[in-house]
Amino acid sequence: MIWRGLVLAGLLTASGLASARVTLPMLDAKQIKASCDQALAVGQARANALTTRQGNILLDWDRTAASVETAVGPIYVLAYVHPDKAVRDAGEACIVAYTQFETSLYQNEALYQRVQAVEPADAIDRKFKQDLLNAFADSGVSLPPAKRERAAAILTEIQSLSQQFARNIRENDQTLSFSGAQLAGLLATYLEQRGVEPGGTLTVGFDSPDYAPFMRSARDEGARQRYYTAFNRRGGAANLELLDRIVQLRYEYAQLHDLASFSDFVLKRRMVGGPARLERFLDEVGAVTRDAEAGDVERLRAMKAKDLGKPLEAVTLQQWDRSYYIEQYRQQTAKIDQEALRAYFPSLAVRDWILAVTEGQYSVRFVPADVPVWHEDVTYYDVVDARSGELLSGIYLDLFPRDGKYKHAAAFPVRGASRAQDRLPISVLVTNFDRQGLTQSEVETFFHEFGHGVHGVLSRTRYVSQAGTSVERDFVEAPSQMFEEWARRPESLALLRQFCSGCPQLDAEQIERLDVARRLASGMRYARQHLYASYDFALYRGKPRPAMDVWKQMTAATPYGYAPETQFPGAFSHIAGSYASGYYGYMWSEAIALDMLSAFGASVINPQVGQRFRTLILARGSERPAGEMVQDFLGRPPSNTAFFEEVRGQRSAITR
């Protein structure tokens, strides 16, 4: 490629970066349809040609996959973030068409036979061949024709329904108004940013910068209950119907494959191996979280009883009390006010700090560049190897909320790497942060999602199909969860002052208190994660049951009970989408992540270990099974010890 000579000379200048750079096309709705149709038609023609190709077709297969991804990858992210609804709708239509294309590809018996006949050249080829054979099998290539046709129809319908589910949440523009005593406890800065005059009315929606601070600070329980209830109904009754249909379809899909449940279908390809091992893992976590949560609940219930001037036995800690009393507990015990932390963590300063930490950790540089973007808030960076000067990739950051935008935080791997094709990867980081500053947990979320982005942009795989975050779903969170630790450690936090000289600085005592605050009520936090994972597993483990019935039954057994009129499953996008029967992966991955931290020793600012992690984990994508990569990095089998210490609130991020 053009840039290679410049790289060897170590002279990759701004003009050199520009000539080597690959960016995302900015398309309107008509262009999306045309680009999508053309890419899928060309992809189909190339796939058809492979059926008569002799020898090792793996690279030709991967070239076909890359050609389609070049068009569909950018369209995928535009469907979730573009300000124009027409563009988003066109993008969603393309994703459905791509699902149909991909299914037809993996149901093609002639292609299946060609892949079966491949003689792998090495271990990477063997793994890629097996990945492809698994995909063929999972798509139903060996099913009788009628069942194969039904399998294709099911996959298309699930894709369409899951998109509709997400759209109902993303485009919900409902607002709530609060005034008078309902505003008690809310910070003046929060009210000022939302244009509330003294004695005026606050109007809020469902974006995180509106919701989370309100639930942490509002003293009026009735106001908290109203906002909590509306927030947990934001998917509407329509999403409950969609979820029930999705669950039914996934069960039917498993039945087509002669499996007892969708969990059986999914988990056979994961690190966990199957439902029996997952059940044991959830039992192990549940045994630890039950006691830890019980202690936390009693402490917070006592605080509420004192607030209300009532005897303890007359008080119940409700779902809408959780955030408020956890925040009060942190303020009283650790003297940490999450909203006050925003002054210490200005959003753009945190962005620059994370870029710098990543640069030092992985020997790269992030070079900002002016490229076409879908919204003025979006920024772009070239990712350059600090040692060789080689252009590695590009990353886009879309950090702040707006109407119609994806409501959660995620990294979109829109373009995968391939050494065999000289293909540079691109990732897009999407969040909904407060523009002014971040809380402790939001800083961790930033590091987490940026970790996903880094996993994509530092990928150096042979094949695009194995690039970046294409790893097992119950490992994919581990590199990102490990990176959260850089938001907690004193040696990393000390670097923040370089990017915000006018901000208040955290001293050693404050950092210690931040660590204490993070660990307070950890039993409640992990019990909630355990509930989500157990609910997801219960929903997909056996025959379909109404999602709300299962949720009510399971939450009724918690210390808080079911919150009347709420419809949380209708807003649980993970399990309507690709995390179905996989939500446990957040805890499974975290156990691996906290164990991998041990390799860094006393300080996470350790470029030598960072380089090993980049080489052995990040660069390899899914070229090797995750378990093998982790064991090679650690030099031993992984352990859950650090994870269970974290659940109990016993693991400190402050090394002594």
KOLLO-199852 format. One record per residue (C-alpha): residue in one letter; x, y, z. Coordinates in steps of 0.001 Angstrom, whole numbers, plus 500000, padded with zeros to 6 digits. Layout:
REM KOLLO-199852
 resn      u      v      w
    a      X      Y      Z
...
//
This chain:
REM KOLLO-199852
 resn      u      v      w
    m 500000 500000 500000
    i 500987 503646 499604
    w 501862 504156 503252
    r 504217 501202 503600
    g 507320 502932 502304
    l 506717 505907 504580
    v 506265 503551 507515
    l 509598 501867 506917
    a 511271 505238 506896
    g 509439 506250 510070
    l 508177 509357 508296
    l 504413 508944 508193
    t 503472 512633 508012
    a 500035 514224 508110
    s 499813 513983 504330
    g 500991 510379 504508
    l 498282 509551 507051
    a 495661 511190 504883
    s 496661 509163 501820
    a 496665 505877 503784
    r 493547 506581 505832
    v 490297 504700 505321
    t 487163 506458 506577
    l 483448 505731 506668
    p 481255 507005 503819
    m 478538 509485 504779
    l 475425 508270 502973
    d 471850 509454 502636
    a 468903 507062 502598
    k 468947 506509 498810
    q 472704 505953 498782
    i 472397 503424 501602
    k 469931 501340 499607
    a 472056 501491 496469
    s 475285 500675 498298
    c 473672 497829 500231
    d 472028 496285 497165
    q 475236 496433 495160
    a 477402 495002 497953
    l 475075 492067 498543
    a 474770 491344 494821
    v 478553 491382 494369
    g 478965 489288 497521
    q 476507 486712 496195
    a 478296 486529 492847
    r 481645 486014 494548
    a 480188 483363 496837
    n 478702 481529 493855
    a 482109 481519 492195
    l 483624 479870 495242
    t 481475 476767 494773
    t 483634 475718 491818
    r 486975 476943 493195
    q 489523 474253 494062
    g 492040 474165 496913
    n 492165 476395 499989
    i 489350 478921 499528
    l 489668 480537 502973
    l 491290 483749 501728
    d 488815 484032 498845
    w 485975 483517 501313
    d 487404 486224 503542
    r 487767 488638 500624
    t 484086 488125 499913
    a 483219 488796 503554
    a 485408 491924 503566
    s 483820 493311 500406
    v 480357 493049 501959
    e 481520 494428 505314
    t 483049 497470 503598
    a 479547 498544 502600
    v 477355 497098 505339
    g 479615 497928 508326
    p 479226 501717 507991
    i 475523 501345 507220
    y 475074 499313 510406
    v 476370 502079 512653
    l 474505 504820 510764
    a 471289 502898 511447
    y 471841 503498 515167
    v 473360 506979 515339
    h 472429 509099 512320
    p 470310 512194 513120
    d 468088 511613 510060
    k 465359 509027 510683
    a 465190 508225 506971
    v 468854 507224 507065
    r 468309 505105 510177
    d 465326 503371 508591
    a 467246 502671 505389
    g 470103 501304 507458
    e 467801 498951 509338
    a 466368 497661 506057
    c 469898 496936 504864
    i 470699 495014 508046
    v 467659 492784 507477
    a 468760 492211 503877
    y 472265 491386 505102
    t 470843 488852 507568
    q 469069 487141 504682
    f 472252 487184 502602
    e 474361 485759 505416
    t 471846 483007 506139
    s 471688 481993 502485
    l 475475 481907 502394
    y 475719 479561 505369
    q 472865 477374 504116
    n 474574 476819 500749
    e 475454 473125 500594
    a 477963 473540 497773
    l 479888 476159 499763
    y 479710 473953 502835
    q 481282 471093 500905
    r 484044 473376 499618
    v 484899 474493 503144
    q 484815 470893 504370
    a 487358 470005 501688
    v 489854 472711 502712
    e 493263 471451 503865
    p 494356 474057 506451
    a 497877 475366 506091
    d 498378 476042 509805
    a 496619 476516 513159
    i 495040 479822 512122
    d 493527 478199 509051
    r 492293 475248 511133
    k 490536 477560 513564
    f 489012 479616 510736
    k 487804 476497 508960
    q 486181 475220 512151
    d 484562 478623 512777
    l 483042 478495 509304
    l 481832 474920 509719
    n 480198 475901 513014
    a 478463 478819 511297
    f 477173 476534 508556
    a 475881 474066 511113
    d 474249 476770 513237
    s 472522 478238 510180
    g 470972 474863 509362
    v 472926 473728 506298
    s 472358 470077 507249
    l 468642 470433 507930
    p 466059 469022 505502
    p 464996 471641 502914
    a 461714 472563 504605
    k 463370 473032 507994
    r 466231 474939 506394
    e 463763 477319 504785
    r 461980 477785 508100
    a 465309 478445 509857
    a 466101 481215 507355
    a 462674 482781 507879
    i 463114 482683 511649
    l 466519 484399 511541
    t 465153 487156 509310
    e 462128 487712 511534
    i 464254 487810 514705
    q 466530 490430 513148
    s 463562 492563 512164
    l 461882 492222 515566
    s 465042 492992 517541
    q 465542 496137 515440
    q 461974 497205 516142
    f 462525 496508 519850
    a 465597 498772 519931
    r 463884 501432 517812
    n 460940 501657 520201
    i 463363 502561 522990
    r 465661 504776 520928
    e 462849 506878 519463
    n 460734 507186 522609
    d 460498 510954 523103
    q 458228 510866 526166
    t 459006 513462 528829
    l 458093 513869 532488
    s 457743 517087 534471
    f 458593 517708 538115
    s 458242 520848 540210
    g 458162 522216 543728
    a 459100 519768 546478
    q 459748 517081 543848
    l 462981 518909 542961
    a 464384 518766 546491
    g 467896 517353 546573
    l 468672 517920 542891
    l 471858 519864 542330
    a 471600 523464 541164
    t 473924 522692 538243
    y 471648 519842 537117
    l 468640 522157 537141
    e 470493 525058 535505
    q 471714 522857 532634
    r 468083 521984 531939
    g 466909 525588 532023
    v 464959 525359 535279
    e 464380 528740 536885
    p 463847 529063 540670
    g 460342 527799 541358
    g 460116 526444 537814
    t 459418 523044 536307
    l 461936 520389 535319
    t 461222 518431 532137
    v 463265 515289 531507
    g 463375 512326 529152
    f 465022 508918 529268
    d 468624 509777 528354
    s 471128 508735 531011
    p 472306 512316 531804
    d 468696 513123 532778
    y 467761 509922 534557
    a 470787 508773 536566
    p 471491 512035 538483
    f 467790 512444 539289
    m 467528 508959 540792
    r 470689 509498 542851
    s 469692 512888 544226
    a 465908 513406 544366
    r 464741 513282 547983
    d 461054 512957 547119
    e 460239 509230 547029
    g 457095 509805 544999
    a 459111 511619 542324
    r 461684 508820 542234
    q 458942 506214 541943
    r 457242 508035 539071
    y 460468 508465 537096
    y 461625 504903 537835
    t 458291 503478 536729
    a 458195 505482 533500
    f 461839 504649 532725
    n 461134 500955 533166
    r 458113 501184 530872
    r 459908 503058 528095
    g 459824 500077 525745
    g 456045 499972 526060
    a 453668 497036 525899
    a 454682 496610 522255
    n 458178 495549 523309
    l 456824 492916 525664
    e 454945 491399 522736
    l 458068 491610 520568
    l 460201 489938 523228
    d 457704 487112 523708
    r 457707 486535 519961
    i 461526 486598 519824
    v 461770 484066 522664
    q 459236 481806 520925
    l 461128 482008 517636
    r 464455 481208 519265
    y 462942 478184 520958
    e 461549 477024 517630
    y 464975 477541 516050
    a 466596 475329 518691
    q 463906 472714 518106
    l 464756 472665 514403
    h 468264 471668 515483
    d 466893 468947 517797
    l 467998 470831 520917
    a 465972 471229 524101
    s 466337 474998 524369
    f 467886 478080 522836
    s 470424 478083 525679
    d 471588 474642 524546
    f 471991 476035 521041
    v 473943 479147 522070
    l 476157 477936 524890
    k 477803 475058 523033
    r 479956 477648 521205
    r 480890 479655 524316
    m 483659 479293 526866
    v 481092 478054 529395
    g 480410 475041 527171
    g 476753 474431 527993
    p 473811 475043 530344
    a 475043 472700 533089
    r 478288 474629 533601
    l 476452 477953 533438
    e 473983 476768 536055
    r 476879 475893 538382
    f 478493 479288 537771
    l 475275 481152 538543
    d 474807 479060 541685
    e 478346 479932 542820
    v 477797 483647 542212
    g 474342 483552 543792
    a 475678 481964 546963
    v 478104 484866 547401
    t 475771 487680 546363
    r 472868 486632 548593
    d 474695 487285 551833
    a 476456 490387 550527
    e 473197 491856 549230
    a 471317 491113 552454
    g 473816 493139 554470
    d 473663 496061 552030
    v 469857 496096 551995
    e 469604 496177 555773
    r 472032 499101 555984
    l 470100 501110 553407
    r 466742 500178 554904
    a 467936 501515 558245
    m 468913 504776 556542
    k 465466 505060 554984
    a 463764 504321 558299
    k 465778 507097 559930
    d 464895 509514 557097
    l 461184 508764 557471
    g 461227 508629 561261
    k 459658 505178 561216
    p 460548 501901 562941
    l 462723 499601 560809
    e 460073 496893 560591
    a 457660 499384 558993
    v 459998 500284 556140
    t 460677 498533 552812
    l 463540 499419 550508
    q 461966 499803 547073
    q 463527 499516 543626
    w 463378 503289 543173
    d 465210 503778 546471
    r 468333 501885 545432
    s 470290 504613 543625
    y 469286 507308 546105
    y 470284 505462 549275
    i 473427 503967 547752
    e 474471 507535 546968
    q 473581 508673 550503
    y 475514 505718 551904
    r 478559 506644 549838
    q 478366 510269 550851
    q 478080 509438 554546
    t 480608 506602 554613
    a 483194 507574 551993
    k 482421 511308 551819
    i 482045 511003 548028
    d 479359 512877 546085
    q 479051 511426 542577
    e 477550 514598 541113
    a 480328 516718 542602
    l 482856 514464 540859
    r 481831 515882 537483
    a 484059 518894 538186
    y 487019 516522 538602
    f 486210 514563 535447
    p 485256 516997 532616
    s 484080 514883 529699
    l 486535 516064 527053
    a 489459 516028 529494
    v 488590 512428 530341
    r 488542 511643 526635
    d 492042 513041 526179
    w 493253 511285 529315
    i 491965 507908 528099
    l 493657 508430 524748
    a 496946 509197 526520
    v 496680 506225 528879
    t 496019 503936 525918
    e 498941 505431 524016
    g 501345 504700 526857
    q 499923 501276 527580
    y 499929 499904 524054
    s 502619 501988 522291
    v 500294 503771 519905
    r 499393 507366 519062
    f 495950 508842 518429
    v 496199 511587 515806
    p 493047 513701 515371
    a 491962 514342 511803
    d 489215 516300 510110
    v 487067 513787 508205
    p 483393 513671 507199
    v 481155 512664 510138
    w 477408 512132 510710
    h 477107 514778 513454
    e 479164 517725 514627
    d 479788 516071 518020
    v 481720 513210 516401
    t 485528 513206 516418
    y 487936 510956 514519
    y 491499 509746 515223
    d 494082 507876 513205
    v 495681 505131 515295
    v 499431 504949 514634
    d 502031 502545 515996
    a 504361 504638 518151
    r 507437 502587 517306
    s 507179 502029 513582
    g 504963 504947 512567
    e 502643 502495 510817
    l 499035 503550 510387
    l 497077 500812 512179
    s 493452 501888 512074
    g 490916 504616 512762
    i 488420 505294 515541
    y 485355 507568 515759
    l 483985 508876 519077
    d 480299 509877 519339
    l 479968 510733 523024
    f 476858 512811 523740
    p 473079 512144 523600
    r 470689 513436 520946
    d 467253 512565 519642
    g 466993 509262 517795
    k 470462 508071 518793
    y 471221 504673 520324
    k 470574 505133 524054
    h 473255 502940 525605
    a 477047 502763 525369
    a 478666 500497 522796
    a 481616 500071 520452
    f 480687 499188 516873
    p 483354 497147 515020
    v 482386 498487 511609
    r 485480 497349 509723
    g 487653 494381 510658
    a 491393 493990 510169
    s 493072 491575 507767
    r 496828 491284 507303
    a 496295 489092 504260
    q 494317 491883 502589
    d 496278 494871 503974
    r 492962 495906 505506
    l 492861 498546 508241
    p 490155 498261 510924
    i 487761 500986 512090
    s 485761 501130 515335
    v 483036 503567 516399
    l 482538 504359 520083
    v 478981 505460 520962
    t 478007 506790 524411
    n 475482 509193 525964
    f 477554 511109 528500
    d 476838 514405 530199
    r 478653 517124 528243
    q 480004 518839 531340
    g 481536 515989 533311
    l 481363 512389 534457
    t 480733 510466 537646
    q 482977 507687 538912
    s 480927 504958 537257
    e 480682 506926 533994
    v 484463 507251 533863
    e 484670 503477 534241
    t 482090 503085 531465
    f 484209 505316 529197
    f 487279 503158 529825
    h 485186 500030 529316
    e 483746 501015 525951
    f 487050 502445 524779
    g 488548 499063 525647
    h 486163 497470 523142
    g 487231 500020 520551
    v 490905 499293 521213
    h 490227 495560 520838
    g 489034 496342 517328
    v 491600 498889 516187
    l 494653 496967 517459
    s 493543 493754 515794
    r 496148 492254 513427
    t 494453 489049 512335
    r 495060 487269 509054
    y 491356 487076 508284
    v 488743 489808 508702
    s 486260 487186 509890
    q 488406 486644 513000
    a 489194 490295 513693
    g 488811 492256 516910
    t 485815 491431 519078
    s 484769 488347 517073
    v 485815 486274 520105
    e 483503 484115 522205
    r 480648 486216 523592
    d 481502 485277 527185
    f 485060 486553 526700
    v 484397 489677 524650
    e 483845 491894 527723
    a 487044 490807 529504
    p 489592 493155 527849
    s 487202 496088 528398
    q 486442 495185 532000
    m 490150 494901 532705
    f 490669 498402 531267
    e 488163 499817 533781
    e 490873 499430 536420
    w 492813 502306 534850
    a 489939 504568 535980
    r 490566 503522 539614
    r 494318 503301 540138
    p 496250 506268 541592
    e 499064 505964 539048
    s 496590 506307 536190
    l 494419 508990 537825
    a 497547 511094 538390
    l 497869 511531 534624
    l 494478 513254 534345
    r 495880 516579 535600
    q 497870 516898 532367
    f 494607 517394 530484
    c 492728 519638 532882
    s 495085 522031 534635
    g 492202 524208 535843
    c 490203 521347 537338
    p 490252 520349 540998
    q 492715 517497 541468
    l 492111 514281 543361
    d 494584 513774 546181
    a 495635 510431 547672
    e 492972 510546 550386
    q 490193 511278 547855
    i 491344 508433 545615
    e 491250 506137 548639
    r 487707 507290 549365
    l 486726 506739 545723
    d 487895 503161 546094
    v 485853 502746 549267
    a 482798 504281 547567
    r 483136 501925 544613
    r 483109 498888 546906
    l 480160 500001 549026
    a 476941 498157 548220
    s 478819 495849 545846
    g 476577 493010 547034
    m 473517 494829 545683
    r 475258 495632 542412
    y 476315 492060 541721
    a 473021 490644 542941
    r 471369 492782 540280
    q 473768 491435 537625
    h 473076 487921 538879
    l 469332 488560 538594
    y 469673 489813 535010
    a 471821 486818 534032
    s 469505 484353 535778
    y 466443 485927 534167
    d 468018 485749 530724
    f 468945 482102 531345
    a 465467 481244 532647
    l 463831 482883 529638
    y 465819 480827 527135
    r 466533 477658 529135
    g 463288 475794 528524
    k 459938 476175 526827
    p 458842 479793 526283
    r 456937 481569 529003
    p 455651 485171 528957
    a 458616 487419 529689
    m 456724 489543 532216
    d 455495 486498 534136
    v 459044 485210 534525
    w 460286 488658 535560
    k 457560 489167 538158
    q 458183 485734 539624
    m 461944 486252 539897
    t 461853 489814 541214
    a 459211 488870 543782
    a 461885 486691 545388
    t 464330 489616 545759
    p 464529 491832 548875
    y 462728 494643 546992
    g 459999 492634 545298
    y 458431 493442 541959
    a 457951 497168 541332
    p 454277 497627 540393
    e 453438 498765 536854
    t 457045 498429 535633
    q 457893 496488 532486
    f 461654 496105 532658
    p 461866 493236 530115
    g 460493 495598 527472
    a 463617 497736 527868
    f 466158 494893 528232
    s 467723 495290 524788
    h 470546 492858 525467
    i 468369 489776 525573
    a 466215 490806 522627
    g 469465 491174 520691
    s 472751 489336 520487
    y 473213 488750 524241
    a 470289 486309 524412
    s 471239 483512 526802
    g 474525 485350 527138
    y 474069 488075 529727
    y 475970 485905 532235
    g 479004 486724 530098
    y 479441 490053 531878
    m 480238 488247 535135
    w 482090 485365 533468
    s 484274 487852 531574
    e 484834 489975 534667
    a 486235 486974 536511
    i 488790 486623 533704
    a 489419 490385 533542
    l 490217 490767 537241
    d 492504 487746 537084
    m 494370 489135 534057
    l 495099 492297 536059
    s 497448 490239 538209
    a 499927 490148 535311
    f 500475 493924 535624
    g 501835 493694 539163
    a 501830 496698 541461
    s 501176 499299 538748
    v 498838 499206 535766
    i 501129 501719 534045
    n 503251 498921 532662
    p 503991 499220 528922
    q 505913 495942 528844
    v 502923 493925 530048
    g 500663 496135 527937
    q 502619 495161 524852
    r 502292 491476 525769
    f 498545 491932 526198
    r 498324 493729 522851
    t 500268 490937 521132
    l 498740 487872 522810
    i 495120 489029 523234
    l 494125 492186 521349
    a 495986 491525 518115
    r 494807 487937 517792
    g 491031 488442 517701
    s 489500 484968 517511
    e 492443 483283 515779
    r 492778 481141 518902
    p 490215 480009 521510
    a 489931 482613 524262
    g 490800 480131 527005
    e 494136 479353 525354
    m 495014 483031 524901
    v 494203 483831 528524
    q 496242 480929 529846
    d 499225 481926 527697
    f 499000 485521 528930
    l 498746 484497 532597
    g 501125 481549 532369
    r 498576 479477 534338
    p 494881 478517 534310
    p 492566 481428 535216
    s 491126 481820 538723
    n 487853 483291 540080
    t 489390 484407 543377
    a 489696 488116 542547
    f 486150 488187 541151
    f 484590 486819 544327
    e 486630 489284 546381
    e 485183 492026 544168
    v 481627 490763 544683
    r 482128 490841 548455
    g 483575 494359 548290
    q 486937 493097 549533
    r 489103 493838 546472
    s 490786 497222 546648
    a 492174 498982 543591
    i 494715 500702 545850
    t 497869 498626 546077
    r 499842 498941 549284
//
